[in-house]
């Protein structure tokens, strides 16, 4: 066996050995939300800014744990504006305007109310409901 081949084999074996020693750490478990009722004020602290707390949002008075969707609902996510808020109106209007993050549906059109029901079905299917929003 040539010197070059032995060196290449030795380097490869060394790399494999090192890779076996340095195992990637498993990601920490996602924080779980406590099953209870939440006020709007309490909900605000579950906006994804604290990685040790779950991310919660409310839709039509129901509170959902969307932590596993952190890429969407976390601070850097495209729907991060909904985290820690009642996003009922915003979802119905397909809006990411923070001003639309309220529970007021009094002036929504029938089409918007139908969209809201679709969103509620999606959240109910995809995420854990962890409580109710207390007003």
N, CA, C and O atoms as a GROMACS GRO file, in nm:
protein
  540
    1UNK      N    1   0.086  -0.117   0.000
    1UNK     CA    2   0.000   0.000   0.000
    1UNK      C    3   0.090   0.123   0.000
    1UNK      O    4   0.188   0.131   0.075
    2UNK      N    5   0.056   0.217  -0.084
    2UNK     CA    6   0.138   0.337  -0.097
    2UNK      C    7   0.122   0.427   0.025
    2UNK      O    8   0.024   0.418   0.099
    3UNK      N    9   0.219   0.511   0.045
    3UNK     CA   10   0.216   0.606   0.157
    3UNK      C   11   0.096   0.699   0.145
    3UNK      O   12   0.030   0.728   0.245
    4UNK      N   13   0.066   0.745   0.025
    4UNK     CA   14  -0.047   0.835   0.003
    4UNK      C   15  -0.178   0.768   0.041
    4UNK      O   16  -0.265   0.829   0.103
    5UNK      N   17  -0.191   0.641   0.004
    5UNK     CA   18  -0.315   0.567   0.036
    5UNK      C   19  -0.328   0.547   0.187
    5UNK      O   20  -0.437   0.562   0.242
    6UNK      N   21  -0.217   0.514   0.254
    6UNK     CA   22  -0.221   0.495   0.400
    6UNK      C   23  -0.255   0.626   0.470
    6UNK      O   24  -0.331   0.627   0.567
    7UNK      N   25  -0.200   0.736   0.422
    7UNK     CA   26  -0.231   0.866   0.482
    7UNK      C   27  -0.379   0.900   0.462
    7UNK      O   28  -0.446   0.946   0.555
    8UNK      N   29  -0.427   0.878   0.341
    8UNK     CA   30  -0.569   0.906   0.313
    8UNK      C   31  -0.659   0.821   0.401
    8UNK      O   32  -0.757   0.871   0.457
    9UNK      N   33  -0.626   0.692   0.415
    9UNK     CA   34  -0.706   0.603   0.500
    9UNK      C   35  -0.700   0.648   0.646
    9UNK      O   36  -0.801   0.645   0.717
   10UNK      N   37  -0.582   0.688   0.690
   10UNK     CA   38  -0.566   0.733   0.828
   10UNK      C   39  -0.645   0.860   0.856
   10UNK      O   40  -0.706   0.875   0.962
   11UNK      N   41  -0.641   0.951   0.762
   11UNK     CA   42  -0.716   1.077   0.777
   11UNK      C   43  -0.865   1.048   0.780
   11UNK      O   44  -0.938   1.101   0.864
   12UNK      N   45  -0.911   0.962   0.688
   12UNK     CA   46  -1.054   0.927   0.685
   12UNK      C   47  -1.096   0.861   0.815
   12UNK      O   48  -1.201   0.892   0.870
   13UNK      N   49  -1.012   0.768   0.865
   13UNK     CA   50  -1.044   0.700   0.990
   13UNK      C   51  -1.046   0.799   1.106
   13UNK      O   52  -1.132   0.790   1.195
   14UNK      N   53  -0.954   0.893   1.107
   14UNK     CA   54  -0.951   0.995   1.212
   14UNK      C   55  -1.075   1.084   1.210
   14UNK      O   56  -1.130   1.118   1.314
   15UNK      N   57  -1.117   1.120   1.090
   15UNK     CA   58  -1.237   1.204   1.077
   15UNK      C   59  -1.359   1.128   1.125
   15UNK      O   60  -1.442   1.182   1.199
   16UNK      N   61  -1.371   1.002   1.084
   16UNK     CA   62  -1.485   0.921   1.129
   16UNK      C   63  -1.486   0.907   1.281
   16UNK      O   64  -1.591   0.913   1.345
   17UNK      N   65  -1.368   0.889   1.337
   17UNK     CA   66  -1.358   0.877   1.482
   17UNK      C   67  -1.402   1.006   1.550
   17UNK      O   68  -1.478   1.003   1.648
   18UNK      N   69  -1.355   1.118   1.499
   18UNK     CA   70  -1.395   1.246   1.556
   18UNK      C   71  -1.545   1.269   1.544
   18UNK      O   72  -1.609   1.317   1.638
   19UNK      N   73  -1.600   1.235   1.430
   19UNK     CA   74  -1.744   1.253   1.411
   19UNK      C   75  -1.823   1.166   1.506
   19UNK      O   76  -1.932   1.203   1.550
   20UNK      N   77  -1.770   1.050   1.537
   20UNK     CA   78  -1.837   0.962   1.633
   20UNK      C   79  -1.833   1.017   1.774
   20UNK      O   80  -1.923   0.991   1.854
   21UNK      N   81  -1.730   1.092   1.805
   21UNK     CA   82  -1.716   1.149   1.939
   21UNK      C   83  -1.804   1.272   1.953
   21UNK      O   84  -1.866   1.293   2.057
   22UNK      N   85  -1.808   1.353   1.850
   22UNK     CA   86  -1.882   1.478   1.855
   22UNK      C   87  -2.020   1.454   1.796
   22UNK      O   88  -2.042   1.472   1.676
   23UNK      N   89  -2.113   1.415   1.881
   23UNK     CA   90  -2.250   1.389   1.837
   23UNK      C   91  -2.331   1.517   1.852
   23UNK      O   92  -2.317   1.589   1.950
   24UNK      N   93  -2.416   1.544   1.754
   24UNK     CA   94  -2.500   1.664   1.768
   24UNK      C   95  -2.598   1.647   1.883
   24UNK      O   96  -2.654   1.540   1.904
   25UNK      N   97  -2.616   1.755   1.955
   25UNK     CA   98  -2.710   1.751   2.066
   25UNK      C   99  -2.852   1.757   2.013
   25UNK      O  100  -2.882   1.827   1.916
   26UNK      N  101  -2.939   1.683   2.079
   26UNK     CA  102  -3.081   1.688   2.043
   26UNK      C  103  -3.135   1.826   2.082
   26UNK      O  104  -3.094   1.880   2.185
   27UNK      N  105  -3.224   1.881   2.002
   27UNK     CA  106  -3.280   2.011   2.041
   27UNK      C  107  -3.358   1.998   2.171
   27UNK      O  108  -3.416   1.893   2.199
   28UNK      N  109  -3.359   2.104   2.251
   28UNK     CA  110  -3.433   2.096   2.377
   28UNK      C  111  -3.582   2.077   2.349
   28UNK      O  112  -3.631   2.120   2.244
   29UNK      N  113  -3.652   2.014   2.441
   29UNK     CA  114  -3.797   1.996   2.419
   29UNK      C  115  -3.867   2.132   2.414
   29UNK      O  116  -3.826   2.228   2.480
   30UNK      N  117  -3.972   2.138   2.335
   30UNK     CA  118  -4.049   2.262   2.325
   30UNK      C  119  -4.121   2.288   2.456
   30UNK      O  120  -4.172   2.195   2.519
   31UNK      N  121  -4.125   2.414   2.499
   31UNK     CA  122  -4.199   2.444   2.622
   31UNK      C  123  -4.348   2.416   2.601
   31UNK      O  124  -4.402   2.441   2.494
   32UNK      N  125  -4.412   2.364   2.704
   32UNK     CA  126  -4.555   2.332   2.698
   32UNK      C  127  -4.634   2.438   2.772
   32UNK      O  128  -4.593   2.489   2.875
   33UNK      N  129  -4.749   2.470   2.716
   33UNK     CA  130  -4.837   2.568   2.778
   33UNK      C  131  -4.919   2.500   2.887
   33UNK      O  132  -4.959   2.384   2.875
   34UNK      N  133  -4.943   2.574   2.991
   34UNK     CA  134  -5.031   2.526   3.098
   34UNK      C  135  -5.175   2.534   3.048
   34UNK      O  136  -5.216   2.634   2.990
   35UNK      N  137  -5.251   2.427   3.071
   35UNK     CA  138  -5.392   2.425   3.031
   35UNK      C  139  -5.473   2.502   3.135
   35UNK      O  140  -5.493   2.456   3.248
   36UNK      N  141  -5.518   2.620   3.093
   36UNK     CA  142  -5.597   2.706   3.181
   36UNK      C  143  -5.656   2.818   3.097
   36UNK      O  144  -5.633   2.824   2.976
   37UNK      N  145  -5.729   2.906   3.160
   37UNK     CA  146  -5.782   3.023   3.091
   37UNK      C  147  -5.683   3.138   3.105
   37UNK      O  148  -5.613   3.149   3.206
   38UNK      N  149  -5.679   3.224   3.004
   38UNK     CA  150  -5.584   3.334   2.999
   38UNK      C  151  -5.657   3.466   2.977
   38UNK      O  152  -5.756   3.472   2.903
   39UNK      N  153  -5.608   3.571   3.042
   39UNK     CA  154  -5.656   3.706   3.012
   39UNK      C  155  -5.571   3.760   2.896
   39UNK      O  156  -5.466   3.705   2.865
   40UNK      N  157  -5.618   3.866   2.834
   40UNK     CA  158  -5.538   3.930   2.728
   40UNK      C  159  -5.402   3.974   2.780
   40UNK      O  160  -5.300   3.961   2.712
   41UNK      N  161  -5.402   4.026   2.902
   41UNK     CA  162  -5.276   4.072   2.962
   41UNK      C  163  -5.180   3.955   2.981
   41UNK      O  164  -5.061   3.968   2.953
   42UNK      N  165  -5.230   3.841   3.028
   42UNK     CA  166  -5.145   3.723   3.046
   42UNK      C  167  -5.095   3.670   2.911
   42UNK      O  168  -4.980   3.628   2.899
   43UNK      N  169  -5.181   3.673   2.813
   43UNK     CA  170  -5.147   3.621   2.680
   43UNK      C  171  -5.027   3.695   2.620
   43UNK      O  172  -4.947   3.636   2.549
   44UNK      N  173  -5.016   3.824   2.650
   44UNK     CA  174  -4.908   3.906   2.594
   44UNK      C  175  -4.769   3.851   2.625
   44UNK      O  176  -4.676   3.868   2.546
   45UNK      N  177  -4.753   3.784   2.738
   45UNK     CA  178  -4.621   3.735   2.777
   45UNK      C  179  -4.583   3.605   2.704
   45UNK      O  180  -4.474   3.552   2.725
   46UNK      N  181  -4.671   3.556   2.620
   46UNK     CA  182  -4.645   3.433   2.543
   46UNK      C  183  -4.629   3.466   2.394
   46UNK      O  184  -4.687   3.401   2.308
   47UNK      N  185  -4.550   3.569   2.367
   47UNK     CA  186  -4.534   3.620   2.230
   47UNK      C  187  -4.412   3.567   2.157
   47UNK      O  188  -4.382   3.611   2.046
   48UNK      N  189  -4.341   3.473   2.218
   48UNK     CA  190  -4.224   3.414   2.154
   48UNK      C  191  -4.094   3.484   2.186
   48UNK      O  192  -3.988   3.438   2.143
   49UNK      N  193  -4.098   3.594   2.259
   49UNK     CA  194  -3.974   3.666   2.292
   49UNK      C  195  -3.891   3.592   2.396
   49UNK      O  196  -3.770   3.613   2.404
   50UNK      N  197  -3.953   3.505   2.475
   50UNK     CA  198  -3.882   3.424   2.574
   50UNK      C  199  -3.879   3.280   2.523
   50UNK      O  200  -3.984   3.215   2.518
   51UNK      N  201  -3.762   3.228   2.485
   51UNK     CA  202  -3.755   3.093   2.428
   51UNK      C  203  -3.793   2.982   2.526
   51UNK      O  204  -3.813   2.867   2.487
   52UNK      N  205  -3.803   3.016   2.654
   52UNK     CA  206  -3.840   2.917   2.755
   52UNK      C  207  -3.990   2.910   2.780
   52UNK      O  208  -4.037   2.829   2.858
   53UNK      N  209  -4.064   2.996   2.712
   53UNK     CA  210  -4.210   2.998   2.726
   53UNK      C  211  -4.274   2.957   2.594
   53UNK      O  212  -4.218   2.981   2.487
   54UNK      N  213  -4.392   2.896   2.601
   54UNK     CA  214  -4.461   2.862   2.477
   54UNK      C  215  -4.512   2.987   2.405
   54UNK      O  216  -4.518   3.096   2.463
   55UNK      N  217  -4.546   2.970   2.280
   55UNK     CA  218  -4.606   3.078   2.201
   55UNK      C  219  -4.755   3.050   2.192
   55UNK      O  220  -4.797   2.944   2.144
   56UNK      N  221  -4.834   3.145   2.238
   56UNK     CA  222  -4.980   3.129   2.238
   56UNK      C  223  -5.045   3.240   2.157
   56UNK      O  224  -4.990   3.349   2.142
   57UNK      N  225  -5.163   3.209   2.104
   57UNK     CA  226  -5.247   3.310   2.041
   57UNK      C  227  -5.391   3.268   2.060
   57UNK      O  228  -5.420   3.152   2.090
   58UNK      N  229  -5.481   3.364   2.044
   58UNK     CA  230  -5.623   3.335   2.062
   58UNK      C  231  -5.699   3.360   1.932
   58UNK      O  232  -5.670   3.453   1.857
   59UNK      N  233  -5.796   3.272   1.909
   59UNK     CA  234  -5.887   3.285   1.795
   59UNK      C  235  -6.028   3.257   1.846
   59UNK      O  236  -6.055   3.148   1.898
   60UNK      N  237  -6.115   3.353   1.832
   60UNK     CA  238  -6.254   3.341   1.876
   60UNK      C  239  -6.266   3.287   2.019
   60UNK      O  240  -6.346   3.198   2.048
   61UNK      N  241  -6.187   3.344   2.107
   61UNK     CA  242  -6.195   3.309   2.248
   61UNK      C  243  -6.127   3.180   2.287
   61UNK      O  244  -6.132   3.141   2.403
   62UNK      N  245  -6.063   3.113   2.192
   62UNK     CA  246  -5.991   2.988   2.220
   62UNK      C  247  -5.842   3.014   2.211
   62UNK      O  248  -5.796   3.077   2.116
   63UNK      N  249  -5.766   2.966   2.309
   63UNK     CA  250  -5.621   2.988   2.313
   63UNK      C  251  -5.550   2.863   2.261
   63UNK      O  252  -5.576   2.752   2.305
   64UNK      N  253  -5.458   2.885   2.166
   64UNK     CA  254  -5.384   2.776   2.103
   64UNK      C  255  -5.235   2.790   2.130
   64UNK      O  256  -5.181   2.901   2.132
   65UNK      N  257  -5.170   2.676   2.150
   65UNK     CA  258  -5.024   2.670   2.166
   65UNK      C  259  -4.965   2.646   2.027
   65UNK      O  260  -4.976   2.536   1.972
   66UNK      N  261  -4.902   2.748   1.971
   66UNK     CA  262  -4.845   2.739   1.836
   66UNK      C  263  -4.692   2.730   1.841
   66UNK      O  264  -4.624   2.762   1.743
   67UNK      N  265  -4.638   2.687   1.954
   67UNK     CA  266  -4.493   2.681   1.973
   67UNK      C  267  -4.425   2.600   1.864
   67UNK      O  268  -4.319   2.640   1.816
   68UNK      N  269  -4.482   2.488   1.825
   68UNK     CA  270  -4.416   2.406   1.723
   68UNK      C  271  -4.414   2.476   1.586
   68UNK      O  272  -4.345   2.432   1.495
   69UNK      N  273  -4.489   2.583   1.572
   69UNK     CA  274  -4.485   2.665   1.451
   69UNK      C  275  -4.402   2.791   1.472
   69UNK      O  276  -4.428   2.894   1.409
   70UNK      N  277  -4.301   2.783   1.559
   70UNK     CA  278  -4.217   2.899   1.593
   70UNK      C  279  -4.164   2.970   1.469
   70UNK      O  280  -4.152   3.092   1.468
   71UNK      N  281  -4.132   2.895   1.364
   71UNK     CA  282  -4.079   2.958   1.242
   71UNK      C  283  -4.180   3.057   1.183
   71UNK      O  284  -4.141   3.155   1.119
   72UNK      N  285  -4.308   3.032   1.205
   72UNK     CA  286  -4.413   3.121   1.156
   72UNK      C  287  -4.456   3.224   1.260
   72UNK      O  288  -4.476   3.341   1.228
   73UNK      N  289  -4.471   3.180   1.385
   73UNK     CA  290  -4.531   3.264   1.489
   73UNK      C  291  -4.431   3.324   1.587
   73UNK      O  292  -4.469   3.403   1.673
   74UNK      N  293  -4.304   3.288   1.574
   74UNK     CA  294  -4.201   3.346   1.659
   74UNK      C  295  -4.173   3.490   1.618
   74UNK      O  296  -4.228   3.538   1.519
   75UNK      N  297  -4.088   3.559   1.692
   75UNK     CA  298  -4.060   3.700   1.665
   75UNK      C  299  -4.013   3.729   1.522
   75UNK      O  300  -4.041   3.836   1.468
   76UNK      N  301  -3.942   3.635   1.460
   76UNK     CA  302  -3.891   3.656   1.324
   76UNK      C  303  -3.985   3.599   1.218
   76UNK      O  304  -3.959   3.613   1.099
   77UNK      N  305  -4.093   3.534   1.260
   77UNK     CA  306  -4.183   3.469   1.166
   77UNK      C  307  -4.277   3.565   1.096
   77UNK      O  308  -4.302   3.676   1.143
   78UNK      N  309  -4.327   3.520   0.982
   78UNK     CA  310  -4.415   3.607   0.903
   78UNK      C  311  -4.548   3.634   0.973
   78UNK      O  312  -4.615   3.732   0.941
   79UNK      N  313  -4.586   3.549   1.070
   79UNK     CA  314  -4.708   3.571   1.147
   79UNK      C  315  -4.677   3.601   1.294
   79UNK      O  316  -4.762   3.583   1.381
   80UNK      N  317  -4.558   3.647   1.320
   80UNK     CA  318  -4.517   3.680   1.456
   80UNK      C  319  -4.605   3.785   1.521
   80UNK      O  320  -4.614   3.792   1.644
   81UNK      N  321  -4.669   3.867   1.440
   81UNK     CA  322  -4.758   3.972   1.490
   81UNK      C  323  -4.875   3.912   1.568
   81UNK      O  324  -4.933   3.980   1.653
   82UNK      N  325  -4.912   3.786   1.540
   82UNK     CA  326  -5.026   3.724   1.607
   82UNK      C  327  -4.991   3.668   1.745
   82UNK      O  328  -5.080   3.652   1.829
   83UNK      N  329  -4.865   3.640   1.770
   83UNK     CA  330  -4.823   3.574   1.894
   83UNK      C  331  -4.853   3.661   2.015
   83UNK      O  332  -4.824   3.780   2.017
   84UNK      N  333  -4.912   3.599   2.116
   84UNK     CA  334  -4.944   3.669   2.238
   84UNK      C  335  -5.065   3.760   2.227
   84UNK      O  336  -5.086   3.846   2.313
   85UNK      N  337  -5.145   3.742   2.121
   85UNK     CA  338  -5.258   3.832   2.099
   85UNK      C  339  -5.383   3.755   2.061
   85UNK      O  340  -5.379   3.635   2.030
   86UNK      N  341  -5.495   3.826   2.063
   86UNK     CA  342  -5.619   3.775   2.006
   86UNK      C  343  -5.613   3.816   1.859
   86UNK      O  344  -5.625   3.934   1.827
   87UNK      N  345  -5.596   3.720   1.771
   87UNK     CA  346  -5.579   3.753   1.628
   87UNK      C  347  -5.704   3.720   1.547
   87UNK      O  348  -5.695   3.701   1.426
   88UNK      N  349  -5.818   3.714   1.612
   88UNK     CA  350  -5.944   3.677   1.546
   88UNK      C  351  -5.971   3.765   1.424
   88UNK      O  352  -5.987   3.714   1.313
   89UNK      N  353  -5.976   3.894   1.444
   89UNK     CA  354  -6.009   3.986   1.334
   89UNK      C  355  -5.903   3.982   1.224
   89UNK      O  356  -5.936   3.981   1.105
   90UNK      N  357  -5.777   3.980   1.264
   90UNK     CA  358  -5.668   3.979   1.166
   90UNK      C  359  -5.676   3.857   1.075
   90UNK      O  360  -5.657   3.868   0.954
   91UNK      N  361  -5.705   3.741   1.132
   91UNK     CA  362  -5.716   3.620   1.051
   91UNK      C  363  -5.833   3.630   0.954
   91UNK      O  364  -5.821   3.593   0.837
   92UNK      N  365  -5.946   3.679   1.002
   92UNK     CA  366  -6.064   3.692   0.916
   92UNK      C  367  -6.038   3.784   0.799
   92UNK      O  368  -6.091   3.764   0.690
   93UNK      N  369  -5.956   3.887   0.821
   93UNK     CA  370  -5.929   3.986   0.717
   93UNK      C  371  -5.800   3.955   0.640
   93UNK      O  372  -5.760   4.031   0.551
   94UNK      N  373  -5.734   3.843   0.672
   94UNK     CA  374  -5.604   3.811   0.613
   94UNK      C  375  -5.509   3.928   0.627
   94UNK      O  376  -5.443   3.969   0.532
   95UNK      N  377  -5.503   3.983   0.748
   95UNK     CA  378  -5.424   4.102   0.775
   95UNK      C  379  -5.313   4.072   0.875
   95UNK      O  380  -5.332   3.996   0.970
   96UNK      N  381  -5.197   4.131   0.853
   96UNK     CA  382  -5.090   4.124   0.952
   96UNK      C  383  -5.067   4.261   1.016
   96UNK      O  384  -4.961   4.286   1.074
   97UNK      N  385  -5.164   4.347   1.005
   97UNK     CA  386  -5.159   4.479   1.069
   97UNK      C  387  -5.187   4.459   1.218
   97UNK      O  388  -5.292   4.407   1.254
   98UNK      N  389  -5.094   4.499   1.305
   98UNK     CA  390  -5.116   4.482   1.449
   98UNK      C  391  -5.248   4.542   1.498
   98UNK      O  392  -5.306   4.493   1.595
   99UNK      N  393  -5.296   4.646   1.432
   99UNK     CA  394  -5.422   4.709   1.471
   99UNK      C  395  -5.541   4.614   1.453
   99UNK      O  396  -5.644   4.631   1.518
  100UNK      N  397  -5.526   4.514   1.366
  100UNK     CA  398  -5.634   4.418   1.344
  100UNK      C  399  -5.630   4.300   1.442
  100UNK      O  400  -5.716   4.213   1.436
  101UNK      N  401  -5.532   4.298   1.530
  101UNK     CA  402  -5.523   4.189   1.628
  101UNK      C  403  -5.615   4.218   1.746
  101UNK      O  404  -5.571   4.259   1.853
  102UNK      N  405  -5.743   4.196   1.722
  102UNK     CA  406  -5.845   4.214   1.825
  102UNK      C  407  -5.948   4.102   1.809
  102UNK      O  408  -5.944   4.025   1.713
  103UNK      N  409  -6.038   4.095   1.902
  103UNK     CA  410  -6.146   3.999   1.895
  103UNK      C  411  -6.272   4.056   1.835
  103UNK      O  412  -6.374   3.988   1.827
  104UNK      N  413  -6.268   4.182   1.792
  104UNK     CA  414  -6.387   4.249   1.739
  104UNK      C  415  -6.421   4.196   1.600
  104UNK      O  416  -6.345   4.215   1.505
  105UNK      N  417  -6.535   4.129   1.589
  105UNK     CA  418  -6.580   4.077   1.460
  105UNK      C  419  -6.714   4.140   1.420
  105UNK      O  420  -6.781   4.091   1.329
  106UNK      N  421  -6.752   4.248   1.488
  106UNK     CA  422  -6.885   4.307   1.471
  106UNK      C  423  -6.913   4.356   1.329
  106UNK      O  424  -7.028   4.358   1.286
  107UNK      N  425  -6.810   4.397   1.256
  107UNK     CA  426  -6.835   4.451   1.123
  107UNK      C  427  -6.776   4.365   1.010
  107UNK      O  428  -6.757   4.414   0.899
  108UNK      N  429  -6.748   4.239   1.039
  108UNK     CA  430  -6.693   4.152   0.935
  108UNK      C  431  -6.802   4.111   0.836
  108UNK      O  432  -6.919   4.097   0.872
  109UNK      N  433  -6.761   4.092   0.713
  109UNK     CA  434  -6.853   4.048   0.609
  109UNK      C  435  -6.878   3.897   0.624
  109UNK      O  436  -6.802   3.829   0.692
  110UNK      N  437  -6.984   3.846   0.562
  110UNK     CA  438  -7.006   3.701   0.565
  110UNK      C  439  -6.886   3.622   0.511
  110UNK      O  440  -6.853   3.516   0.563
  111UNK      N  441  -6.822   3.673   0.408
  111UNK     CA  442  -6.704   3.606   0.352
  111UNK      C  443  -6.589   3.602   0.453
  111UNK      O  444  -6.520   3.501   0.466
  112UNK      N  445  -6.570   3.713   0.526
  112UNK     CA  446  -6.464   3.717   0.628
  112UNK      C  447  -6.496   3.623   0.743
  112UNK      O  448  -6.406   3.558   0.797
  113UNK      N  449  -6.622   3.616   0.781
  113UNK     CA  450  -6.662   3.523   0.888
  113UNK      C  451  -6.639   3.378   0.845
  113UNK      O  452  -6.602   3.294   0.927
  114UNK      N  453  -6.661   3.351   0.719
  114UNK     CA  454  -6.636   3.216   0.667
  114UNK      C  455  -6.486   3.184   0.670
  114UNK      O  456  -6.447   3.073   0.705
  115UNK      N  457  -6.403   3.281   0.632
  115UNK     CA  458  -6.258   3.264   0.638
  115UNK      C  459  -6.214   3.239   0.782
  115UNK      O  460  -6.126   3.156   0.808
  116UNK      N  461  -6.275   3.311   0.874
  116UNK     CA  462  -6.243   3.294   1.015
  116UNK      C  463  -6.272   3.151   1.061
  116UNK      O  464  -6.193   3.092   1.134
  117UNK      N  465  -6.384   3.096   1.019
  117UNK     CA  466  -6.418   2.957   1.054
  117UNK      C  467  -6.315   2.861   0.996
  117UNK      O  468  -6.278   2.763   1.061
  118UNK      N  469  -6.269   2.889   0.875
  118UNK     CA  470  -6.165   2.805   0.814
  118UNK      C  471  -6.036   2.810   0.896
  118UNK      O  472  -5.972   2.707   0.919
  119UNK      N  473  -5.999   2.930   0.941
  119UNK     CA  474  -5.880   2.945   1.024
  119UNK      C  475  -5.897   2.870   1.156
  119UNK      O  476  -5.804   2.803   1.202
  120UNK      N  477  -6.013   2.881   1.215
  120UNK     CA  478  -6.037   2.812   1.342
  120UNK      C  479  -6.025   2.661   1.324
  120UNK      O  480  -5.968   2.593   1.409
  121UNK      N  481  -6.078   2.610   1.214
  121UNK     CA  482  -6.063   2.467   1.185
  121UNK      C  483  -5.916   2.429   1.170
  121UNK      O  484  -5.873   2.324   1.219
  122UNK      N  485  -5.840   2.514   1.102
  122UNK     CA  486  -5.698   2.487   1.082
  122UNK      C  487  -5.624   2.482   1.216
  122UNK      O  488  -5.548   2.390   1.242
  123UNK      N  489  -5.648   2.582   1.300
  123UNK     CA  490  -5.580   2.584   1.430
  123UNK      C  491  -5.623   2.466   1.517
  123UNK      O  492  -5.541   2.406   1.586
  124UNK      N  493  -5.750   2.432   1.514
  124UNK     CA  494  -5.801   2.321   1.594
  124UNK      C  495  -5.739   2.188   1.551
  124UNK      O  496  -5.717   2.100   1.634
  125UNK      N  497  -5.711   2.176   1.423
  125UNK     CA  498  -5.652   2.053   1.370
  125UNK      C  499  -5.502   2.046   1.394
  125UNK      O  500  -5.448   1.940   1.425
  126UNK      N  501  -5.436   2.159   1.380
  126UNK     CA  502  -5.290   2.163   1.379
  126UNK      C  503  -5.225   2.186   1.515
  126UNK      O  504  -5.114   2.138   1.540
  127UNK      N  505  -5.292   2.258   1.603
  127UNK     CA  506  -5.230   2.298   1.730
  127UNK      C  507  -5.318   2.259   1.848
  127UNK      O  508  -5.438   2.237   1.835
  128UNK      N  509  -5.254   2.251   1.965
  128UNK     CA  510  -5.326   2.216   2.087
  128UNK      C  511  -5.401   2.338   2.140
  128UNK      O  512  -5.346   2.447   2.152
  129UNK      N  513  -5.527   2.316   2.172
  129UNK     CA  514  -5.605   2.420   2.240
  129UNK      C  515  -5.572   2.407   2.388
  129UNK      O  516  -5.588   2.300   2.447
  130UNK      N  517  -5.528   2.516   2.450
  130UNK     CA  518  -5.481   2.509   2.588
  130UNK      C  519  -5.567   2.588   2.685
  130UNK      O  520  -5.538   2.592   2.805
  131UNK      N  521  -5.673   2.652   2.636
  131UNK     CA  522  -5.759   2.726   2.727
  131UNK      C  523  -5.850   2.821   2.653
  131UNK      O  524  -5.864   2.818   2.530
  132UNK      N  525  -5.912   2.905   2.732
  132UNK     CA  526  -6.004   3.006   2.678
  132UNK      C  527  -5.950   3.144   2.711
  132UNK      O  528  -5.875   3.163   2.807
  133UNK      N  529  -5.988   3.240   2.629
  133UNK     CA  530  -5.951   3.379   2.653
  133UNK      C  531  -6.058   3.444   2.738
  133UNK      O  532  -6.176   3.444   2.702
  134UNK      N  533  -6.016   3.497   2.852
  134UNK     CA  534  -6.108   3.564   2.944
  134UNK      C  535  -6.107   3.713   2.914
  134UNK      O  536  -6.000   3.774   2.904
  135UNK      N  537  -6.224   3.769   2.898
  135UNK     CA  538  -6.233   3.913   2.872
  135UNK      C  539  -6.278   3.985   2.995
  135UNK      O  540  -6.292   4.108   2.994
   0.00000   0.00000   0.00000
